[in-house]
C-alpha cells in the first residue's frame, strides 16, 4: 500500500546564482529569480522522483525553497540530494 502524500517544505543549500539574482531588486530581477528557482526546483524533483508521484505547490523565492506534496519515503529521497539542506513536513499549529 502506498503512503499518503503530505505537504513538505524543501530548502536548498547555498547557491551563488540565487544570491546574485536575489540581490537585483528591480522587477526584471524578481521575474528572473522566479524563473530560475522554478526551473531549478522542477529539475531536482524530475531527477529524484517518479513523474506524477508528487505535486509541487510553490517555489519560495525568499528562501530558495519549495513546497511539495510527497510521501515520507520521497522526503527521504530528497533529503539525500546534495543540493538539499532541509526537508521538513508541514506542521499544523494549534
C-alpha positions in Angstrom: 0.0 0.0 0.0 1.4 3.4 -1.0 1.8 6.1 1.7 -0.4 9.2 1.6 1.2 12.3 0.3 1.6 15.2 2.7 3.0 18.7 2.3 6.7 19.1 2.9 9.0 22.2 2.6 12.3 21.7 0.9 15.1 24.2 1.5 18.2 24.3 -0.8 21.9 24.7 0.0 23.8 27.9 -0.7 23.6 28.8 -4.4 25.6 31.8 -5.6 23.4 32.3 -8.6 20.3 32.5 -6.3 22.1 35.1 -4.2 23.1 37.1 -7.2 19.6 37.1 -8.6 18.0 37.9 -5.2 20.2 41.0 -4.9 18.6 42.5 -8.0 15.6 44.5 -6.6 14.2 45.6 -9.9 11.1 44.0 -11.3 13.0 42.2 -14.0 15.4 40.8 -11.4 12.5 39.3 -9.4 11.0 37.7 -12.5 14.4 36.3 -13.5 14.7 34.9 -9.9 11.3 33.3 -10.1 12.0 31.6 -13.4 15.4 30.4 -12.2 14.1 28.9 -9.0 11.1 27.3 -10.6 13.3 25.6 -13.2 15.9 24.6 -10.5 13.3 23.1 -8.2 11.4 21.3 -11.0 14.7 19.7 -12.3 15.5 18.4 -8.8 12.1 16.8 -8.5 12.2 15.4 -12.0 15.7 13.9 -11.4 14.9 12.3 -8.0 11.2 11.3 -8.1 8.8 9.4 -10.4 6.8 11.6 -12.7 3.2 12.1 -11.4 4.1 10.9 -7.9 4.4 14.4 -6.4 2.8 17.8 -6.6 4.9 20.9 -6.3 2.7 23.6 -4.9 5.0 26.6 -4.9 8.6 27.9 -5.1 9.6 30.2 -2.3 11.9 32.9 -3.7 12.7 34.5 -0.3 14.5 31.4 1.0 15.3 29.2 -2.1 12.9 26.5 -1.2 9.7 25.0 -2.3 6.6 23.2 -1.1 5.7 19.8 -2.4 3.2 17.1 -1.7 5.1 13.8 -1.3 5.3 10.6 0.7 7.6 10.2 3.7 9.8 7.8 1.6 10.0 10.5 -1.1 11.0 13.1 1.5 13.9 10.8 2.5 15.0 10.6 -1.2 15.1 14.4 -1.3 17.0 14.6 1.9 19.8 12.6 0.3 20.1 15.0 -2.6 23.4 17.0 -2.4 21.7 20.4 -3.2 19.1 20.0 -0.4 19.7 21.4 3.0 16.5 20.6 4.9 13.2 18.7 4.2 10.5 19.4 6.8 7.0 18.1 7.0 4.4 20.9 7.3 3.2 21.1 10.9 -0.2 22.5 11.7 -0.1 24.9 14.6 -2.8 24.6 17.3 
